[in-house]
Amino acid sequence: MEHGADAQFLEVLLLLGGGIVAGTLFKRIGLGTVLGYLFAGIAMGPLLGLISGGEEILHIGELGVVFLLFIIGLELKLSRLWTLRRQIFGLGAAQVVVTGAALAALLWWLVFPGGAAIVIGFGFALSSTAFGLQLLEEAGETNTRHGQAGFSILLFQDLAVVPLLAVIPFLAPYSNDASIKPMEVAISLGALVGLIAAGRWLLNPLFRIMASAGAREVMLGAALFVVLGSAMLMAIAGFSMAMGAFIAGVLLAESSYRHELEANIEPFRGLLLGLFFIGVGLSIDLQVLTEDWMIILLAAPLLMIVKSVFIYSLARAFGEGHDTAMRIAGLLAQAGEFGFVLFSAAAADRIFPQSTSSLLIAITTLTMMLTPLSTTLATYLLGRKDEEEDEMEEDFEGAGSDVLLIGFSRFGQIVAQVLLSSGIDVTILDSSAERIRTATRFGFRIYFGSGMRKEVLEASGIRHAKLVAVCTNKKETTDRVVDLIRSEFPNVNLYVRAYDRAHALSLRARGVDYEIRETVESALSFGNATLTSLGVEEELAREIVADVRKRDTARLKLQEAEGYSAGADMVTTKVVAPEPLVKPHPALQAVDKAGDGSEGGSDLFDDQAPIRRRRGRFLRSRRTQIKEPVAGRPDPLRS
């Protein structure tokens, strides 16, 4: 038992090590990690025999596709899906029906009987969701026109798997017992309705409770439970697991917790998707390759050429440009992982022998391996893409906000109101479940998550933001957020709320683009109101406040250069108040002078002499009204 456990542990290490080495190497030479994972699987499995059980690993790796579809669903609101309906149910449906029917007719004309030709034709018409979406993500083309058209086709293909699997029993040689069972249909529809209802009314309260607990591992467990639970429910109902996860993601797309969910799921998605590609390489049957290598080598590129022609023609017919259609064709030319499922099911129903299924799987695998090369070839033939033509009119919801605002306490709320009132697109991130619940009632687009986590920042769209506003309460939290952003996203414009003067100087040293102490402007406004209530003319009050603001700014610059103790003489003009019913202090008389710099503070501010003269006249006019000595002022050095 112990020896078996050690062997399994060694296989896990080999999988991780091989994937790391091959993925890094192939990424460095420009072929992408997908091809690297495939090569690692072939090397460790069929070639060297270090790892067995490729099919089991492939089944585990399929969870990567499940997580990938969940994350894609999180980025798509129902309204966004509605805008893509023409591509999904138009171009996507046409691709499956036309390509599948054409391939089936060609296979029937060549050698295969009718039932087998239909299964193989439509199985080859399906493309690889895992390969297509991974390549788009690596190239940063998910939001481009060809990227979203490709996604729409892949989404409809996932929907088409369900009826295709349902048709297989009717195509079997002995299909007399095959029939549509009303109970099974009812169970499938009930599961779908149940998932939609749970996503609509149960998931948000569930995550609100989890967030209130303040335990990150609880949120992680809840995220995994939702993804795997929805996938399993749809699998039981006869749908694909990936489709169940996608539906759950779409239902949570408008949730305040979507960014936290995406950040939690992303590491599992990447790891399991890499495992899926390694499993594809491990599952290749060398015996089939050696016996039918000529058929495989001819059939795989021929299939890709035929599919490319059909996909290109259909894309053009649906109004896509030449470049976009070429890129879609290069991206979806391969056969997909759902073909494995269809071919295996057809072999089990004796539509064709198991040896034919192995041959078809080998052809499918080779087309997958050639996919990175086909996309590279399409890019090479077209040259550099025309970014103006390739951009989508509308980006994924939440991924392209102009401003990412971190922290939605009182300070952040006012900042958000100013920005939103100006029509600025703002994504708000906060870690308080209570604040999120309150803010969503007022229509704010606010999400649950910590700004101290890189993956949360990325999921919140920091790479697309023009500016990041850090409005967190605690200066320790602010410092950690600023340090992370400056380290991982050095080019973003960073505006930060400072706690006090010392914190403001610390933030300047960290290289923020703008900082402001949280109380300085409110204190100046308060002082202005105090002056006017005491009888100071409004214009003079504004000038005095502007003078204080100017000296404070200059002092901050001096402290930044010379240290915290610099600029003490710039705090006040040192106007001394008169004692009650006595002759004014001589210092007051200096205020009436032309401002020669001998009194009233630093000579840096001689241009403020008119303000000092008017202020002195105001004080003399009120000296008979003062009944009590003026209390001593607090030390302003730490304001």
ZITA-V364020 format. One record per backbone hydrogen bond with DSSP energy under -0.5 kcal/mol. CO is the residue of the C=O (numbers start at 0). NH is the residue of the N-H. E is the energy in kcal/mol with one decimal. If there is no record, write none. Layout:
CO&NH&E, CO&NH&E
This chain:
0&4&-2.2, 1&5&-2.2, 2&6&-2.2, 3&7&-2.2, 4&8&-2.3, 5&9&-2.3, 6&10&-2.0, 7&11&-2.1, 8&12&-2.1, 9&13&-2.4, 10&14&-2.6, 11&15&-2.4, 12&16&-3.1, 13&17&-3.0, 14&18&-2.2, 15&19&-2.5, 16&20&-2.5, 17&21&-2.6, 18&22&-2.4, 19&23&-2.2, 20&24&-2.5, 21&25&-2.7, 22&26&-1.8, 23&27&-2.2, 24&28&-1.7, 25&30&-2.4, 25&31&-1.1, 26&29&-0.9, 31&35&-1.1, 32&36&-2.6, 33&37&-2.1, 34&38&-2.4, 35&39&-2.3, 36&40&-2.3, 37&41&-2.3, 38&42&-2.7, 39&43&-2.5, 40&44&-1.8, 41&46&-2.3, 42&47&-1.7, 43&49&-1.5, 43&50&-2.0, 44&48&-2.0, 52&56&-1.9, 53&57&-2.3, 54&58&-2.1, 55&59&-2.0, 56&60&-2.8, 57&61&-1.2, 59&62&-1.7, 60&63&-1.9, 60&64&-0.6, 61&65&-1.7, 62&66&-2.8, 63&67&-2.2, 64&68&-2.4, 65&69&-1.8, 66&70&-2.3, 67&71&-2.2, 68&72&-2.3, 69&73&-2.0, 70&74&-1.0, 71&74&-0.6, 72&75&-1.6, 74&76&-0.5, 74&396&-0.8, 76&80&-2.2, 77&81&-2.1, 78&82&-1.5, 79&83&-1.1, 81&84&-1.3, 83&87&-2.8, 84&88&-2.7, 85&89&-1.0, 85&90&-1.3, 86&91&-2.6, 87&92&-0.6, 89&93&-2.4, 90&94&-2.4, 91&95&-1.9, 92&96&-2.6, 93&97&-2.5, 93&98&-0.6, 94&98&-1.6, 95&99&-1.9, 96&100&-2.5, 97&101&-2.5, 98&102&-2.5, 99&103&-2.4, 100&104&-2.5, 101&105&-2.2, 102&106&-2.5, 103&107&-2.5, 104&108&-2.2, 105&109&-1.6, 106&110&-2.3, 106&111&-1.9, 112&116&-2.7, 113&117&-2.1, 114&118&-2.1, 115&119&-2.7, 116&120&-2.7, 117&121&-2.5, 118&122&-2.1, 119&123&-2.6, 120&124&-1.2, 121&125&-0.9, 122&335&-0.6, 125&335&-1.2, 126&128&-0.7, 127&131&-2.6, 128&132&-2.3, 129&133&-1.7, 130&134&-2.5, 131&135&-1.9, 132&136&-2.3, 133&137&-2.5, 134&138&-1.9, 135&139&-0.5, 135&140&-2.8, 135&141&-0.5, 136&139&-0.9, 140&143&-1.1, 142&391&-0.7, 143&147&-2.4, 144&148&-2.0, 145&149&-2.4, 146&150&-2.2, 147&151&-2.1, 148&152&-2.0, 149&153&-2.4, 150&154&-2.4, 151&155&-2.0, 152&156&-2.2, 153&157&-2.0, 154&158&-1.7, 155&159&-2.2, 156&160&-1.0, 157&161&-0.5, 158&161&-0.7, 158&162&-0.6, 159&163&-1.9, 160&164&-2.5, 161&165&-1.8, 162&166&-1.6, 163&167&-1.1, 164&168&-0.5, 166&169&-1.1, 166&170&-0.9, 167&170&-1.2, 167&171&-0.7, 168&171&-0.6, 172&174&-0.6, 174&177&-0.9, 178&180&-0.7, 179&181&-0.6, 180&184&-2.0, 181&185&-2.5, 182&186&-2.4, 183&187&-2.3, 184&188&-2.6, 185&189&-2.6, 186&190&-2.5, 187&191&-2.1, 188&192&-2.6, 189&193&-2.6, 190&194&-2.3, 191&195&-2.2, 192&196&-2.6, 193&197&-2.5, 194&198&-2.5, 195&199&-1.9, 196&200&-2.4, 197&201&-2.2, 197&202&-1.8, 201&205&-2.0, 202&206&-2.7, 203&207&-2.0, 204&208&-2.0, 205&209&-2.1, 206&210&-2.6, 207&211&-1.9, 208&212&-1.3, 209&213&-0.7, 209&214&-0.7, 210&213&-1.0, 213&215&-0.6, 214&218&-1.5, 215&219&-2.2, 216&220&-2.4, 217&221&-2.4, 218&222&-2.2, 219&223&-2.3, 220&224&-2.4, 221&225&-2.3, 222&226&-2.2, 223&227&-2.6, 224&228&-2.5, 225&229&-2.3, 226&230&-2.1, 227&231&-2.5, 228&232&-2.4, 229&233&-2.0, 230&234&-2.0, 231&235&-2.5, 232&236&-1.5, 233&238&-2.7, 234&237&-1.1, 239&243&-1.7, 240&244&-2.2, 241&245&-2.2, 242&246&-2.4, 243&247&-2.1, 244&248&-2.3, 245&249&-2.5, 246&250&-2.3, 247&251&-1.2, 249&252&-1.2, 251&254&-1.6, 254&257&-1.1, 255&447&-5.2, 256&260&-2.4, 257&261&-2.6, 258&262&-2.3, 259&263&-1.9, 260&264&-2.3, 261&265&-2.3, 262&266&-0.6, 264&267&-0.6, 264&268&-2.4, 265&269&-2.4, 266&270&-2.1, 267&271&-2.8, 268&272&-2.2, 269&273&-1.9, 270&274&-1.8, 271&275&-2.0, 272&276&-1.9, 273&277&-2.0, 274&278&-2.5, 275&279&-1.9, 276&280&-1.7, 277&281&-2.3, 278&282&-2.0, 280&283&-0.9, 283&285&-0.8, 284&288&-2.0, 285&289&-2.7, 286&290&-2.2, 287&291&-2.7, 291&295&-2.3, 292&296&-2.6, 293&297&-1.7, 294&298&-3.2, 295&299&-2.3, 296&300&-0.6, 297&301&-1.5, 298&302&-2.9, 299&303&-1.9, 300&304&-2.1, 301&305&-2.5, 302&306&-2.7, 303&307&-2.2, 304&308&-2.1, 305&309&-2.0, 306&310&-2.9, 307&311&-2.7, 308&312&-2.3, 309&313&-2.6, 310&314&-2.4, 311&315&-2.2, 312&316&-2.2, 313&317&-1.5, 314&319&-2.4, 315&318&-1.7, 320&324&-2.6, 321&325&-2.3, 322&326&-2.1, 323&327&-2.3, 324&328&-2.4, 325&329&-2.4, 326&330&-1.9, 327&331&-2.1, 335&338&-1.3, 335&339&-0.5, 336&339&-0.7, 336&340&-0.9, 337&341&-2.3, 338&342&-2.9, 339&343&-2.1, 340&344&-2.3, 341&345&-2.4, 342&346&-2.2, 343&347&-2.1, 344&348&-1.5, 345&350&-2.7, 345&351&-0.5, 346&349&-1.4, 352&356&-1.5, 353&357&-2.4, 354&358&-2.0, 355&359&-2.6, 356&360&-2.4, 357&361&-2.1, 358&362&-2.2, 359&363&-2.6, 360&364&-2.6, 361&365&-2.2, 362&366&-2.2, 363&367&-1.9, 364&368&-2.2, 365&369&-1.7, 366&370&-0.7, 367&370&-1.0, 367&371&-0.5, 369&373&-2.1, 370&374&-2.5, 371&375&-1.9, 372&376&-2.4, 373&377&-2.2, 374&378&-2.2, 375&379&-2.4, 376&380&-2.7, 377&381&-1.7, 378&382&-1.4, 384&386&-1.1, 385&389&-2.3, 386&390&-1.0, 389&144&-3.1, 395&398&-1.9, 401&465&-2.0, 401&466&-1.6, 402&404&-0.6, 402&426&-2.8, 403&405&-0.6, 403&468&-2.4, 404&406&-0.6, 404&428&-2.9, 405&470&-3.3, 408&412&-2.6, 409&413&-1.5, 410&414&-2.0, 411&415&-2.6, 412&416&-2.0, 413&417&-2.1, 414&418&-2.2, 415&419&-3.0, 416&420&-2.2, 417&421&-0.8, 418&421&-0.8, 418&423&-2.3, 419&422&-1.5, 424&401&-0.6, 424&402&-2.1, 425&427&-0.5, 426&404&-2.9, 427&446&-2.7, 428&406&-3.2, 429&448&-1.7, 430&432&-0.7, 431&435&-2.1, 432&436&-2.3, 433&437&-2.1, 434&438&-2.9, 435&439&-2.4, 436&440&-0.7, 437&440&-0.6, 437&441&-0.5, 438&441&-1.3, 438&443&-1.6, 439&442&-1.3, 443&445&-1.3, 444&427&-1.9, 446&429&-2.4, 447&259&-0.8, 449&452&-1.3, 452&456&-2.0, 453&457&-2.5, 454&458&-2.2, 455&459&-1.7, 456&461&-1.9, 457&460&-1.6, 460&463&-1.2, 460&464&-0.8, 465&492&-0.6, 466&403&-2.2, 467&469&-0.6, 467&494&-2.7, 468&405&-2.9, 468&470&-0.8, 469&496&-2.5, 473&477&-2.4, 474&478&-2.6, 475&479&-1.9, 476&480&-2.4, 477&481&-2.8, 478&482&-2.7, 479&483&-2.1, 480&484&-2.5, 481&485&-2.9, 482&486&-1.6, 483&487&-2.8, 484&488&-2.7, 488&491&-1.5, 492&467&-3.0, 492&494&-0.6, 493&512&-1.7, 493&513&-1.5, 494&469&-3.1, 495&497&-0.5, 495&515&-1.3, 497&517&-2.3, 499&503&-2.5, 500&504&-2.3, 501&505&-1.9, 502&506&-2.5, 503&507&-2.1, 504&508&-1.9, 505&509&-1.0, 506&511&-1.6, 507&510&-1.2, 513&495&-2.7, 515&497&-3.0, 516&519&-0.7, 516&520&-0.5, 518&522&-2.5, 519&523&-2.1, 520&524&-2.4, 521&525&-2.3, 522&526&-2.6, 523&527&-2.4, 524&528&-2.3, 525&529&-2.1, 526&530&-2.3, 527&531&-2.1, 528&532&-1.9, 529&533&-1.1, 530&533&-0.7, 530&535&-2.1, 531&534&-1.3, 536&540&-2.8, 537&541&-2.4, 538&542&-2.1, 539&543&-2.5, 540&544&-2.5, 541&545&-2.5, 542&546&-2.2, 543&547&-2.4, 544&548&-2.6, 545&549&-2.4, 546&550&-2.5, 547&551&-2.3, 548&552&-2.3, 549&553&-2.3, 550&554&-2.4, 551&555&-2.1, 552&556&-2.0, 553&557&-2.1, 554&558&-2.8, 555&559&-2.3, 556&560&-1.4, 557&561&-3.0, 558&562&-2.1, 562&565&-1.3, 564&567&-0.6, 566&569&-1.6, 567&570&-1.3, 568&601&-0.7, 578&581&-1.4, 584&587&-2.0, 584&588&-0.7, 585&588&-0.6, 585&589&-1.1, 586&590&-0.6, 587&590&-1.0, 587&591&-0.6, 588&591&-0.9, 589&592&-1.0, 601&604&-1.8, 602&605&-1.1, 604&607&-2.0, 605&608&-1.7, 607&610&-0.6, 607&611&-1.8, 608&612&-2.5, 609&613&-2.1, 610&614&-2.3, 611&615&-2.5, 612&616&-2.1, 613&617&-1.9, 614&618&-2.1, 615&619&-2.3, 616&620&-2.1, 617&621&-0.8, 618&621&-0.6, 619&622&-1.0, 621&624&-1.4, 621&625&-0.6, 622&580&-0.7, 622&625&-0.7, 624&626&-0.6, 634&637&-0.6, 635&638&-1.8
